[in-house]
Amino acid sequence: MDKKHALAYFLEDLWTKGFKLSDEDVRFIYFGKNSTNATEWKTIIAVRTTLKVQQKFDPSFFISVLEHIAKPHINSKRQAYQSIEKRLYSASSG
């Protein structure tokens, strides 16, 4: 997969699997990516997490996750997922 277009391929794959994001949702995903200066892989993780936790695309949840993992000290997918889990766990138990 072309890393430069990984997000586009990921979104297209969601579509083929039956998960239909609206044009507005897709524009918001790219807006969030650009406004946080996040990498494609971090943006994909934020979309995946949003869909998994919310069972739909929730823009405010997505941007919250993306802002959280867009931080420069998160350098791997594993770190991103661990950081998200820690944050979700602390939010639900707090």
Secondary structure, 3 states (H helix, E strand, C coil): CCHHHHHHHHHHHHHHCCCCCCHHHHHHHHHHHHHHCCCHHHHHHHHHHHHHHHCCCCHHHHHHHHHHHCCCCCCCHHHHHHHHHHHHHHHHHC
